[in-house]
Amino acid sequence: MPEKSGKDDMRPYFKEVMLVLVVCALTACSSASKKTPFQNTAVNDTSDVRLTSSQDQATDPPAGSMDTETTSESASLPGSAAAGTAADPMEMNPQTSSTAGLSAKTDEPKDAQPILDEALEFCQASQDFWGKGDFDNAVDSLDQAYNLILQADTNKKSKLIQQKEDIRFMICKRMLEIYASQRTVVNGNHNAIPMVMNRHVQKEIKLFQGPERKFFLSSYERSGRYRLEILKALEEAGLPKELSWLPLIESGFKVKALSRARALGLWQFIPSTGYKFGLSRDQWIDERMDVGKSTKAAISYLQELHNIFGDWSTVLAAYNCGEFRVLRVIRNQNIKYLDNFWDLFERLPWETARYVPRFLAVLYILNDPQKYGFDLQPPDPPLCYELVTVPKQVHLKDIAKALDVQSKNIEMLNPELRYKATPPSSYELKVPVEKGSILSAKLDDIPVYTPPRRLYEYHRVRRGETLSHLARRYRTSVRAIMQANNLRSQNYLRVGQKLKIPTRSKGRTYAIASQAARADTTKPLRHRVKRGDSLWLLARAYRTNIQEIIRLNNLKSTRLHIGQTLIIRKGTNVGKTQEDTNSYLVKRGDSPYQIAMLHNMKLERFLRINDLTPRSKIYPGQSLLVDEKG
């Protein structure tokens, strides 16, 4: 479909805009010629604050009012306390609303500040109505607001004059936005995705034909697993079926695809947006990888965006970079985006600018693959499953064994399970078709999964340190550190960054442990303190306890210094204190009370196991003992 001519489409729009501007100008002139002297009134010191707040709200796009839509059925309109009761826009006849407001004027002088405040309330009501798609009442509310400011005489007070002008500007701007958005909603078929062909789309098609051909083909192959379920959900929601191909450019139809921005899953939700649309995320599950639930969340998000923008091209751009980014570009650049999305295209972020033409390129290729040089083979068969409620925590490997299927089949159906195990609470597990009854019958025989206890220590990154260095130091692996901290690359560490270092349940093993193993247990040893050593680590390595090291060395505190020599007598058992505790690296601003509360400890115990007194000082970088969290 060829692009629309912006000039032809904008002609009726400019007529409406000019009409509104002329009406505003004539009304303002009429107001100036009919001014009557009012009594002096005291200016409310908080008027500036209120004006700023209301103005900010009134000039925001209707996206902000979407929250209101979920909490109330209709917006409430303000009443009038100082200038008489204003007519409720819900009860107004749109054809007589302006004259009704003017007829409310009296010859008596009125206090300007309450009138301006009431006008602001009507501006806010207009925003609420607009956000709900009630254009008539949105316009009526602005009419009422304008009628009110005509009654307000500022008596040459600069603060009131500025408020009045700000409200006048706000009303005119809001009126233009409402008429523009109303025209967009009724102009054309906005339930269909506009199939535009231009140089941007052609460029993306060539990329799929060339360097990204392998990606396109593999993504298309994977699409068969999930697209049937996505199509069904889109049909139920009344959305275009073409949106079922959106995961191809989002994730390549990979349920575990993770972006640099921490977006995850087929639909690439970041945690905050996923939470907003009902996707849970905890230690055991991440529903961003659940195909069914993430598809419903994506549909809700797309519907919300369509309510804001009204056309699918802009909706897709907002889905990629966020609605507020698109609205900000629109407002700052004064773009007539509602008539021609491609005017907005050049001003979007580079990745988003490619997003819409890239999606259109996918649709063009799939609509006529042979035309673009593709011989598409049948995609993978859909993943069909049954749901079985599992009342206890079980490992997927045990489930697969009970069902006599491969573990990867169960894992593929349940990618949202982060550790290949169900949560401790009851959970609806997906199993292959005709296997549900078998699993229900064998549930009692499947053992409860007990996850291995994995201890963590915390490390504050210093200048020059790398993950390889930390892995050697803590006797772990680079991959384990990256997984524990959700790191995508081992090359991006920041000085001061706090890392969670996984260790085995029996505690961390150090080179000093082998030194202790070779030593005679009957004789005291001498240990020279190295970087990273602490009393807790030394006590664990030498199988003794902190109190014994402090006693032998007559230490006044638990703080050690590099190069310091300590006398240590190796023991045969690790005391209960070391078995049930972990280390904590003191941060700036920490106090003993805060650390104890953080780890659900009594302050008395925290002080006792660290040999501290209520007056003891702790220092950033100091390693202290804390109870392990269950």
Backbone torsions as a table, in degrees:
resi	resn	phi	psi	omega
1	MET	NA	128.0	-178.8
2	PRO	-68.0	157.5	179.2
3	GLU	-69.7	148.5	178.1
4	LYS	-75.4	150.4	175.5
5	SER	-78.6	117.5	-179.0
6	GLY	-61.4	-35.4	-177.3
7	LYS	-64.9	-46.2	-178.8
8	ASP	-66.2	-39.2	-176.7
9	ASP	-72.2	-28.2	-174.4
10	MET	-83.9	-14.2	-173.0
11	ARG	-59.5	-52.2	178.4
12	PRO	-66.9	-29.5	179.2
13	TYR	-64.5	-42.7	-179.1
14	PHE	-66.6	-31.5	177.7
15	LYS	-62.8	-43.4	179.2
16	GLU	-64.5	-42.2	-179.4
17	VAL	-62.2	-47.5	-178.5
18	MET	-63.8	-36.7	178.5
19	LEU	-61.9	-44.7	179.6
20	VAL	-63.5	-42.8	-179.4
21	LEU	-63.4	-41.0	179.3
22	VAL	-64.3	-42.9	178.9
23	VAL	-60.9	-44.4	179.5
24	CYS	-61.6	-42.4	-178.0
25	ALA	-66.4	-43.2	179.9
26	LEU	-64.9	-39.6	179.4
27	THR	-65.4	-39.3	178.5
28	ALA	-63.5	-42.1	178.8
29	CYS	-63.6	-41.0	178.6
30	SER	-61.8	-39.5	179.1
31	SER	-63.8	-42.0	-177.4
32	ALA	-65.4	-33.9	-176.7
33	SER	-80.1	-15.0	-176.1
34	LYS	-109.4	16.4	-177.7
35	LYS	-65.8	140.9	173.8
36	THR	-123.9	149.2	-178.1
37	PRO	-66.6	129.1	176.5
38	PHE	-102.7	163.8	174.7
39	GLN	-71.9	149.8	175.9
40	ASN	-66.5	136.9	178.0
41	THR	-128.4	151.0	178.0
42	ALA	-73.3	137.5	-179.7
43	VAL	-84.0	130.4	177.3
44	ASN	-70.0	124.7	-177.4
45	ASP	-63.1	-23.5	-177.5
46	THR	-92.0	5.0	-176.1
47	SER	-63.7	-37.4	-179.8
48	ASP	-63.5	-41.9	-179.1
49	VAL	-63.0	-44.7	-178.5
50	ARG	-66.5	-40.8	179.6
51	LEU	-61.7	-46.2	-179.5
52	THR	-59.6	-44.7	-178.1
53	SER	-63.4	-48.1	-177.2
54	SER	-67.5	-36.5	-179.2
55	GLN	-66.4	-41.3	178.5
56	ASP	-59.9	-41.8	-178.8
57	GLN	-68.2	-39.3	-174.5
58	ALA	-71.8	-28.4	-178.5
59	THR	-92.2	-1.4	175.1
60	ASP	-73.8	155.8	177.7
61	PRO	-71.4	166.4	-176.7
62	PRO	-65.3	-5.2	179.2
63	ALA	-59.6	-36.3	-177.5
64	GLY	-66.4	-23.5	-177.4
65	SER	-88.4	-1.0	-179.7
66	MET	-64.1	-31.3	178.2
67	ASP	-64.0	-35.6	179.0
68	THR	-61.7	-34.0	-177.8
69	GLU	-62.1	-29.4	-177.0
70	THR	-88.3	-9.5	-174.9
71	THR	-112.6	-15.9	-179.9
72	SER	-148.6	152.4	-177.7
73	GLU	-77.8	-33.1	-179.8
74	SER	-148.4	154.1	179.7
75	ALA	-79.0	139.9	177.6
76	SER	-90.0	138.8	-179.8
77	LEU	-96.6	146.3	-178.0
78	PRO	-73.8	150.4	171.0
79	GLY	-94.0	174.8	-179.1
80	SER	-109.9	129.5	179.5
81	ALA	-106.4	-29.6	-173.0
82	ALA	-106.4	-27.1	-174.3
83	ALA	-117.2	28.0	-176.9
84	GLY	85.9	166.4	-178.4
85	THR	-80.5	119.4	179.6
86	ALA	-76.6	150.3	178.4
87	ALA	-65.3	136.9	178.8
88	ASP	-73.6	122.3	-179.7
89	PRO	-58.0	-25.5	179.0
90	MET	-66.2	-26.4	-176.7
91	GLU	-102.6	-4.0	-177.5
92	MET	-74.3	148.1	165.2
93	ASN	-83.5	119.8	-176.2
94	PRO	-54.7	-27.4	-177.8
95	GLN	-79.1	-17.2	-176.5
96	THR	-118.6	6.7	-174.7
97	SER	-63.6	-38.9	-177.6
98	SER	-66.9	-45.3	-178.7
99	THR	-69.6	-30.4	178.0
100	ALA	-63.9	-40.3	178.8
101	GLY	-67.0	-40.4	-178.3
102	LEU	-68.8	-33.9	-179.3
103	SER	-69.6	-15.9	179.6
104	ALA	-77.3	-9.2	-178.6
105	LYS	-68.4	144.9	176.7
106	THR	-125.8	168.6	-180.0
107	ASP	-82.2	-9.5	-178.5
108	GLU	-79.6	140.2	176.5
109	PRO	-65.0	146.3	-177.4
110	LYS	-125.5	148.0	177.4
111	ASP	-66.5	122.4	-171.9
112	ALA	-69.4	-38.8	-172.9
113	GLN	-61.5	-48.9	177.4
114	PRO	-60.8	-33.2	179.4
115	ILE	-66.6	-44.4	178.3
116	LEU	-63.7	-38.8	177.7
117	ASP	-61.8	-41.6	180.0
118	GLU	-66.7	-37.4	177.2
119	ALA	-61.1	-39.6	177.2
120	LEU	-63.0	-37.7	178.5
121	GLU	-63.7	-38.6	177.7
122	PHE	-69.2	-33.4	174.5
123	CYS	-62.2	-41.5	177.9
124	GLN	-65.5	-39.7	177.4
125	ALA	-62.4	-38.1	177.5
126	SER	-61.0	-41.3	178.7
127	GLN	-62.7	-41.7	179.7
128	ASP	-62.3	-44.6	178.7
129	PHE	-63.0	-42.0	-178.7
130	TRP	-62.1	-42.3	179.0
131	GLY	-61.1	-26.7	179.5
132	LYS	-92.3	1.3	179.9
133	GLY	82.5	9.5	179.1
134	ASP	-90.1	83.9	-172.1
135	PHE	-70.6	-36.9	-177.7
136	ASP	-61.9	-48.8	-179.6
137	ASN	-70.8	-27.5	175.0
138	ALA	-63.4	-43.9	178.6
139	VAL	-68.2	-41.7	179.3
140	ASP	-60.0	-39.1	179.0
141	SER	-64.1	-39.3	177.3
142	LEU	-67.7	-37.3	175.2
143	ASP	-58.9	-44.9	-179.4
144	GLN	-64.4	-40.4	178.1
145	ALA	-62.3	-40.6	-179.0
146	TYR	-68.7	-38.7	176.4
147	ASN	-60.5	-37.2	-179.3
148	LEU	-67.0	-43.8	-177.1
149	ILE	-70.3	-20.0	174.4
150	LEU	-67.5	-25.4	-179.1
151	GLN	-84.9	-13.1	-173.3
152	ALA	-88.8	115.0	174.8
153	ASP	-97.0	121.4	-175.6
154	THR	-80.9	-10.6	178.3
155	ASN	53.1	36.2	176.0
156	LYS	63.1	21.7	175.9
157	LYS	-86.9	123.1	-170.6
158	SER	-60.1	-39.0	-177.9
159	LYS	-65.3	-43.2	179.3
160	LEU	-70.2	-36.1	177.5
161	ILE	-60.5	-45.0	-179.5
162	GLN	-64.2	-41.9	178.0
163	GLN	-60.7	-44.1	-178.0
164	LYS	-63.0	-42.8	179.7
165	GLU	-67.3	-38.3	178.1
166	ASP	-62.2	-42.8	-179.6
167	ILE	-67.2	-39.7	179.0
168	ARG	-60.3	-44.8	178.9
169	PHE	-64.0	-41.3	-179.9
170	MET	-61.0	-43.3	-178.3
171	ILE	-63.9	-45.5	-179.8
172	CYS	-62.3	-44.4	-179.4
173	LYS	-64.4	-42.1	179.7
174	ARG	-64.9	-38.7	-180.0
175	MET	-62.2	-43.1	178.4
176	LEU	-62.1	-43.0	-178.7
177	GLU	-64.3	-39.8	-179.0
178	ILE	-65.8	-45.6	179.6
179	TYR	-64.3	-38.5	179.5
180	ALA	-64.5	-45.5	-178.5
181	SER	-68.9	-34.5	178.7
182	GLN	-65.9	-38.0	178.4
183	ARG	-64.6	-38.5	-178.7
184	THR	-64.0	-41.9	-176.4
185	VAL	-63.7	-36.2	-175.0
186	VAL	-94.4	-6.9	-175.0
187	ASN	-93.6	107.8	175.0
188	GLY	85.6	-180.0	-179.3
189	ASN	-94.3	94.6	-176.4
190	HIS	-87.7	3.6	173.3
191	ASN	-87.5	-8.4	179.0
192	ALA	-107.2	149.4	177.4
193	ILE	-81.8	121.4	-177.1
194	PRO	-68.0	120.1	-179.3
195	MET	-88.9	84.8	-179.5
196	VAL	-92.0	139.0	173.0
197	MET	-118.0	118.0	177.2
198	ASN	-145.5	-174.5	-175.5
199	ARG	-64.7	-29.4	179.3
200	HIS	-68.5	-42.6	178.3
201	VAL	-68.1	-41.4	178.9
202	GLN	-61.0	-36.9	178.7
203	LYS	-63.3	-41.9	179.9
204	GLU	-69.5	-34.8	176.6
205	ILE	-62.2	-42.4	179.3
206	LYS	-64.0	-34.9	177.3
207	LEU	-65.4	-41.2	177.6
208	PHE	-68.1	-30.2	177.6
209	GLN	-75.1	-23.6	-175.3
210	GLY	-112.0	-105.0	-171.8
211	PRO	-64.0	-24.0	-177.8
212	GLU	-106.1	18.5	-178.9
213	ARG	-63.4	-44.1	-179.4
214	LYS	-62.7	-42.0	177.4
215	PHE	-60.8	-45.0	-178.7
216	PHE	-61.2	-46.5	-176.4
217	LEU	-66.8	-42.8	179.8
218	SER	-68.0	-36.6	177.7
219	SER	-66.1	-42.3	178.0
220	TYR	-62.2	-39.3	179.4
221	GLU	-62.3	-43.4	-180.0
222	ARG	-70.8	-24.3	-174.8
223	SER	-58.5	-29.7	-178.3
224	GLY	-61.0	-25.5	-177.5
225	ARG	-68.0	-33.1	-168.8
226	TYR	-122.0	-18.0	-168.2
227	ARG	-67.4	-31.7	179.1
228	LEU	-60.6	-43.9	178.7
229	GLU	-66.5	-38.5	179.5
230	ILE	-66.8	-43.6	179.5
231	LEU	-59.8	-41.1	179.9
232	LYS	-63.0	-42.8	-180.0
233	ALA	-67.3	-39.0	178.5
234	LEU	-65.4	-40.2	179.7
235	GLU	-64.1	-41.6	178.6
236	GLU	-63.9	-33.0	-178.9
237	ALA	-86.5	-8.7	-179.6
238	GLY	75.2	27.8	179.8
239	LEU	-101.2	157.9	-178.8
240	PRO	-58.7	136.6	-178.6
241	LYS	-67.1	-21.3	179.2
242	GLU	-61.1	-23.5	-180.0
243	LEU	-66.0	-13.8	178.2
244	SER	-66.3	-15.4	178.1
245	TRP	-93.0	0.1	-179.5
246	LEU	-61.2	-38.8	177.3
247	PRO	-60.7	-18.3	179.7
248	LEU	-64.3	-42.5	179.2
249	ILE	-88.8	-17.8	177.8
250	GLU	-76.7	-50.0	-170.5
251	SER	-137.3	-0.2	-173.7
252	GLY	65.8	25.7	-177.3
253	PHE	57.9	36.9	172.8
254	LYS	-105.0	120.3	-174.8
255	VAL	-70.7	-20.8	-179.2
256	LYS	-107.8	17.9	179.1
257	ALA	-64.1	130.6	-178.8
258	LEU	-126.4	125.3	-177.8
259	SER	-92.7	171.4	177.3
260	ARG	-64.4	-24.8	179.5
261	ALA	-87.4	11.3	179.6
262	ARG	69.9	22.1	173.7
263	ALA	-81.2	137.7	-170.0
264	LEU	-133.7	147.3	171.2
265	GLY	95.9	179.9	179.6
266	LEU	-54.7	-42.3	-173.6
267	TRP	-98.8	2.8	172.2
268	GLN	55.5	59.6	175.2
269	PHE	-86.7	134.3	166.6
270	ILE	-79.4	160.3	-174.2
271	PRO	-54.8	-43.8	-175.5
272	SER	-65.8	-43.4	179.4
273	THR	-68.6	-38.4	176.4
274	GLY	-60.9	-42.4	178.4
275	TYR	-63.2	-40.1	-179.9
276	LYS	-58.8	-35.6	-176.9
277	PHE	-104.5	24.7	166.9
278	GLY	88.1	16.5	179.1
279	LEU	-92.5	120.6	-178.0
280	SER	-81.2	152.8	178.0
281	ARG	-152.1	118.6	178.0
282	ASP	-144.4	-160.5	-176.1
283	GLN	-62.4	-31.2	-170.8
284	TRP	-106.0	-31.6	-176.0
285	ILE	-128.9	153.7	171.4
286	ASP	-138.8	100.9	-172.3
287	GLU	-71.7	-3.8	171.3
288	ARG	-64.1	-22.0	177.4
289	MET	-95.8	-0.8	175.3
290	ASP	-83.1	114.7	-172.7
291	VAL	-60.1	-48.3	-177.2
292	GLY	-64.4	-49.6	-176.9
293	LYS	-69.8	-39.0	179.3
294	SER	-69.5	-31.2	176.3
295	THR	-65.8	-42.9	176.8
296	LYS	-62.8	-39.1	177.9
297	ALA	-65.3	-41.4	179.1
298	ALA	-64.1	-39.7	178.4
299	ILE	-63.6	-42.5	177.7
300	SER	-61.4	-41.2	179.4
301	TYR	-65.8	-44.2	179.7
302	LEU	-64.0	-39.0	177.1
303	GLN	-64.1	-41.4	178.4
304	GLU	-62.4	-43.6	179.7
305	LEU	-65.5	-37.2	179.6
306	HIS	-68.0	-32.8	175.0
307	ASN	-65.3	-28.4	-179.5
308	ILE	-81.6	-49.1	-169.0
309	PHE	-100.6	-32.3	174.4
310	GLY	86.2	-14.2	177.0
311	ASP	-134.4	147.3	-169.4
312	TRP	-73.2	-26.6	178.3
313	SER	-62.8	-46.9	178.8
314	THR	-69.3	-35.1	177.8
315	VAL	-59.7	-44.7	-179.0
316	LEU	-64.7	-39.2	176.9
317	ALA	-62.8	-42.2	179.9
318	ALA	-68.4	-33.2	177.6
319	TYR	-62.3	-33.5	-177.7
320	ASN	-78.5	-45.7	-173.5
321	CYS	-114.2	-2.8	179.4
322	GLY	102.0	141.2	-175.9
323	GLU	-65.0	-33.8	-176.2
324	PHE	-71.5	-30.8	176.4
325	ARG	-65.5	-43.8	179.4
326	VAL	-65.8	-44.1	179.2
327	LEU	-62.2	-37.0	179.4
328	ARG	-66.1	-41.8	177.4
329	VAL	-62.9	-42.5	-179.8
330	ILE	-61.4	-47.0	-176.6
331	ARG	-68.7	-44.4	-176.3
332	ASN	-68.0	-35.9	-175.8
333	GLN	-95.2	-4.7	179.2
334	ASN	55.4	49.2	-175.9
335	ILE	-91.4	136.7	175.5
336	LYS	-82.7	62.1	-170.4
337	TYR	-66.0	-24.4	-175.4
338	LEU	-74.1	-15.5	176.7
339	ASP	-97.9	-30.0	-176.7
340	ASN	-152.0	103.9	-178.3
341	PHE	-59.2	-31.8	-172.9
342	TRP	-71.5	-12.1	169.6
343	ASP	-70.4	-28.7	178.8
344	LEU	-80.9	-25.1	-170.9
345	PHE	-52.3	-49.5	-173.2
346	GLU	-67.8	-17.9	-174.6
347	ARG	-100.8	1.7	179.2
348	LEU	-86.3	160.4	173.8
349	PRO	-55.7	151.9	-173.4
350	TRP	-55.4	-46.6	-177.7
351	GLU	-63.5	-41.1	179.3
352	THR	-70.9	-36.3	178.9
353	ALA	-59.6	-32.6	177.7
354	ARG	-79.5	-21.4	-167.1
355	TYR	-61.9	-51.1	-177.0
356	VAL	-66.6	-51.3	177.4
357	PRO	-62.0	-30.0	177.8
358	ARG	-66.4	-42.2	178.0
359	PHE	-65.8	-42.7	178.2
360	LEU	-63.3	-36.2	177.7
361	ALA	-61.7	-40.5	177.2
362	VAL	-60.3	-44.8	-178.8
363	LEU	-64.1	-42.4	179.3
364	TYR	-61.8	-43.4	-179.1
365	ILE	-65.1	-43.7	-177.4
366	LEU	-71.5	-28.7	177.5
367	ASN	-70.9	-29.8	-179.9
368	ASP	-149.4	72.1	-173.7
369	PRO	-61.0	-37.4	-177.8
370	GLN	-66.0	-34.3	178.5
371	LYS	-59.5	-33.6	-176.5
372	TYR	-103.3	14.3	172.2
373	GLY	83.2	28.1	-179.9
374	PHE	-115.6	133.1	173.6
375	ASP	-112.7	85.7	-172.0
376	LEU	-77.8	127.1	176.3
377	GLN	-87.6	160.6	178.9
378	PRO	-56.7	135.2	-179.9
379	PRO	-72.8	175.1	178.3
380	ASP	-59.0	149.6	177.7
381	PRO	-67.9	153.5	-179.2
382	PRO	-66.3	150.4	176.9
383	LEU	-85.2	108.2	179.5
384	CYS	-100.3	144.6	-174.1
385	TYR	-153.8	166.9	170.9
386	GLU	-120.6	154.4	178.8
387	LEU	-101.8	131.7	177.4
388	VAL	-129.0	129.9	178.5
389	THR	-80.1	119.0	179.4
390	VAL	-103.9	115.6	-172.1
391	PRO	-82.8	-5.6	-176.3
392	LYS	-136.2	170.8	179.9
393	GLN	-81.9	122.5	-180.0
394	VAL	-135.0	155.8	177.6
395	HIS	-91.7	143.9	-177.9
396	LEU	-63.5	-27.2	177.9
397	LYS	-64.4	-38.9	178.0
398	ASP	-70.2	-34.9	176.1
399	ILE	-62.9	-46.9	-179.1
400	ALA	-61.3	-39.6	179.6
401	LYS	-63.9	-41.5	-179.7
402	ALA	-67.2	-30.8	-178.3
403	LEU	-93.5	-4.5	-179.3
404	ASP	59.4	46.1	175.1
405	VAL	-130.2	168.0	178.6
406	GLN	-74.6	145.9	-178.7
407	SER	-59.7	-36.2	-176.3
408	LYS	-64.4	-26.1	178.0
409	ASN	-67.8	-40.8	178.0
410	ILE	-71.0	-39.6	179.8
411	GLU	-64.7	-37.7	-179.7
412	MET	-66.2	-32.2	178.7
413	LEU	-78.3	-20.4	-175.8
414	ASN	-129.2	57.7	-176.3
415	PRO	-67.9	-15.8	-178.7
416	GLU	-73.4	-13.4	178.5
417	LEU	-79.9	109.4	-168.4
418	ARG	-68.3	-31.5	-176.4
419	TYR	-119.3	26.4	177.1
420	LYS	56.7	33.8	177.8
421	ALA	-146.4	148.2	178.4
422	THR	-74.6	159.8	176.9
423	PRO	-66.5	164.2	179.1
424	PRO	-61.7	-28.3	179.3
425	SER	-86.4	176.7	-179.8
426	SER	-61.9	142.5	-175.4
427	TYR	-147.2	140.5	176.7
428	GLU	-86.5	109.2	-176.1
429	LEU	-98.3	140.9	176.0
430	LYS	-90.5	130.8	178.2
431	VAL	-131.6	158.6	179.7
432	PRO	-56.6	154.1	179.9
433	VAL	-57.8	139.3	179.8
434	GLU	72.9	10.6	176.7
435	LYS	-107.9	-6.8	-176.5
436	GLY	-63.3	-45.9	-179.0
437	SER	-66.4	-34.1	178.6
438	ILE	-65.0	-44.1	-179.8
439	LEU	-65.1	-41.8	179.4
440	SER	-59.1	-37.0	-179.0
441	ALA	-73.8	-25.4	-175.1
442	LYS	-104.9	3.4	-175.5
443	LEU	-57.6	-39.3	-177.8
444	ASP	-65.8	-24.9	-178.0
445	ASP	-87.8	-12.4	-179.3
446	ILE	-82.7	127.1	-176.1
447	PRO	-68.0	149.9	174.0
448	VAL	-70.1	134.3	-179.2
449	TYR	-83.6	126.8	175.7
450	THR	-110.5	105.8	-177.2
451	PRO	-65.5	142.5	178.0
452	PRO	-64.7	141.2	178.3
453	ARG	-73.0	124.6	-179.4
454	ARG	-118.9	114.5	-178.8
455	LEU	-86.7	151.1	178.7
456	TYR	-127.5	143.4	169.5
457	GLU	-120.8	156.0	-176.0
458	TYR	-111.1	139.3	-178.0
459	HIS	-133.0	133.0	176.3
460	ARG	-94.7	119.8	-174.4
461	VAL	-65.1	131.9	176.2
462	ARG	-107.9	164.6	-178.4
463	ARG	-59.3	132.2	177.3
464	GLY	91.4	-9.0	-178.1
465	GLU	-80.9	148.1	176.5
466	THR	-128.6	167.2	177.9
467	LEU	-64.6	-34.7	177.7
468	SER	-63.3	-42.1	178.4
469	HIS	-62.6	-44.3	-178.9
470	LEU	-68.0	-36.8	179.1
471	ALA	-63.4	-41.9	177.7
472	ARG	-66.1	-41.3	-176.3
473	ARG	-65.8	-40.3	-175.9
474	TYR	-97.0	7.4	177.7
475	ARG	56.9	48.1	176.9
476	THR	-135.6	-162.5	-178.7
477	SER	-119.1	157.1	177.5
478	VAL	-61.0	-41.6	-177.9
479	ARG	-63.0	-39.3	179.9
480	ALA	-64.0	-40.7	178.4
481	ILE	-65.8	-42.4	-179.7
482	MET	-63.2	-41.6	179.5
483	GLN	-67.4	-39.2	-178.9
484	ALA	-66.0	-26.0	-176.7
485	ASN	-114.1	9.8	-180.0
486	ASN	53.5	43.5	179.8
487	LEU	-89.1	135.2	178.5
488	ARG	-89.0	-26.4	-178.2
489	SER	-141.0	143.1	179.2
490	GLN	-82.8	0.2	-176.9
491	ASN	-96.4	-0.7	-175.9
492	TYR	-115.6	79.5	173.3
493	LEU	-112.4	142.7	179.0
494	ARG	-112.8	141.0	174.6
495	VAL	-61.0	129.0	-177.5
496	GLY	92.4	-9.1	179.3
497	GLN	-65.8	137.7	-179.7
498	LYS	-95.9	121.4	-179.1
499	LEU	-111.9	144.3	174.8
500	LYS	-96.5	118.6	-175.9
501	ILE	-104.3	116.3	179.1
502	PRO	-75.3	139.5	175.6
503	THR	-132.4	164.0	179.8
504	ARG	-74.4	160.3	-174.3
505	SER	-63.7	-22.3	179.6
506	LYS	-86.4	4.8	177.3
507	GLY	100.5	170.6	-174.8
508	ARG	-81.5	139.4	179.3
509	THR	-103.4	131.0	-178.2
510	TYR	-120.8	165.6	174.9
511	ALA	-61.1	-30.6	-179.2
512	ILE	-67.3	-20.2	178.7
513	ALA	-67.9	-41.4	178.1
514	SER	-67.0	-34.4	176.2
515	GLN	-62.3	-41.3	-179.9
516	ALA	-68.9	-35.2	-177.8
517	ALA	-65.9	-32.8	-178.8
518	ARG	-80.5	-15.6	-173.2
519	ALA	-80.0	158.5	176.3
520	ASP	-75.0	124.8	-175.8
521	THR	-71.8	-13.7	-176.7
522	THR	-89.7	-13.2	-176.6
523	LYS	-113.0	144.0	175.3
524	PRO	-64.0	147.0	178.6
525	LEU	-108.7	159.5	174.0
526	ARG	-114.6	128.4	-179.7
527	HIS	-124.2	127.6	177.0
528	ARG	-90.6	123.8	-175.3
529	VAL	-65.3	130.2	176.9
530	LYS	-109.6	169.1	178.0
531	ARG	-60.4	129.9	179.1
532	GLY	95.8	-12.1	178.9
533	ASP	-69.3	150.5	172.3
534	SER	-146.5	163.3	179.6
535	LEU	-60.3	-36.9	-179.3
536	TRP	-64.8	-44.4	179.8
537	LEU	-65.3	-41.3	179.8
538	LEU	-66.2	-40.9	179.5
539	ALA	-62.9	-40.0	179.5
540	ARG	-69.3	-42.3	-177.7
541	ALA	-65.7	-38.9	-177.6
542	TYR	-94.3	6.6	178.3
543	ARG	55.1	48.3	175.6
544	THR	-131.6	-158.5	178.1
545	ASN	-133.5	164.1	-174.8
546	ILE	-62.6	-42.2	-177.4
547	GLN	-60.2	-36.3	-179.8
548	GLU	-67.6	-41.1	178.3
549	ILE	-65.0	-42.0	179.1
550	ILE	-62.8	-41.3	-178.4
551	ARG	-66.0	-45.1	-177.7
552	LEU	-65.3	-29.7	-175.2
553	ASN	-107.0	3.7	177.4
554	ASN	52.5	45.9	-177.7
555	LEU	-78.8	142.7	179.1
556	LYS	-92.0	-18.5	178.9
557	SER	-150.5	175.7	-179.6
558	THR	-90.3	2.9	-178.3
559	ARG	-81.3	132.4	179.9
560	LEU	-112.1	161.9	179.7
561	HIS	-125.8	139.8	178.6
562	ILE	-59.1	131.2	-178.5
563	GLY	93.0	-12.6	178.9
564	GLN	-66.0	139.2	179.4
565	THR	-101.2	128.2	-179.2
566	LEU	-117.5	143.7	173.1
567	ILE	-93.9	125.2	-176.8
568	ILE	-132.4	131.9	175.4
569	ARG	-104.3	118.0	-177.0
570	LYS	-68.4	136.2	177.9
571	GLY	-103.6	-176.3	-178.6
572	THR	-108.7	-18.9	-178.2
573	ASN	-136.6	149.9	174.4
574	VAL	-87.3	126.3	-177.6
575	GLY	-65.0	164.8	-178.7
576	LYS	-59.8	-33.4	-179.3
577	THR	-59.7	-44.0	-177.9
578	GLN	-73.6	-33.3	-177.7
579	GLU	-67.2	-34.2	-172.5
580	ASP	-101.2	12.1	-176.4
581	THR	-125.4	164.9	175.7
582	ASN	-134.0	170.8	-179.3
583	SER	-98.2	152.3	178.1
584	TYR	-134.9	130.2	-179.7
585	LEU	-91.7	118.4	-176.1
586	VAL	-64.8	133.3	176.8
587	LYS	-105.6	163.1	177.6
588	ARG	-60.8	131.3	-180.0
589	GLY	93.8	-9.3	178.9
590	ASP	-69.6	152.0	171.7
591	SER	-133.6	158.8	178.2
592	PRO	-54.6	-39.0	-179.5
593	TYR	-64.3	-45.3	-179.0
594	GLN	-62.4	-42.6	-179.2
595	ILE	-65.9	-41.7	179.4
596	ALA	-62.5	-44.3	179.7
597	MET	-65.3	-37.7	-179.5
598	LEU	-60.5	-32.9	-176.7
599	HIS	-108.4	20.6	175.8
600	ASN	54.4	43.0	-179.8
601	MET	-111.6	151.8	168.1
602	LYS	-73.8	141.1	-178.2
603	LEU	-59.4	-36.9	-179.0
604	GLU	-61.1	-43.3	179.9
605	ARG	-66.9	-42.4	-179.9
606	PHE	-58.5	-45.4	-179.8
607	LEU	-66.0	-38.8	-174.9
608	ARG	-67.8	-47.3	-175.7
609	ILE	-72.4	-17.0	176.6
610	ASN	-102.4	7.2	179.7
611	ASP	53.8	46.0	178.4
612	LEU	-111.4	159.1	173.2
613	THR	-113.9	165.6	177.8
614	PRO	-57.7	-21.4	179.9
615	ARG	-96.1	-2.8	-177.2
616	SER	-65.8	144.8	176.1
617	LYS	-99.9	142.8	174.1
618	ILE	-116.2	158.0	-171.1
619	TYR	-129.5	146.9	175.0
620	PRO	-56.2	134.3	-178.3
621	GLY	92.6	-11.8	179.3
622	GLN	-72.3	139.4	179.0
623	SER	-97.7	124.0	-178.8
624	LEU	-124.4	156.5	179.0
625	LEU	-84.4	138.1	174.5
626	VAL	-138.0	157.9	177.7
627	ASP	-69.2	144.1	175.2
628	GLU	-69.5	141.8	176.1
629	LYS	-84.5	130.8	-179.0
630	GLY	-72.0	NA	NA
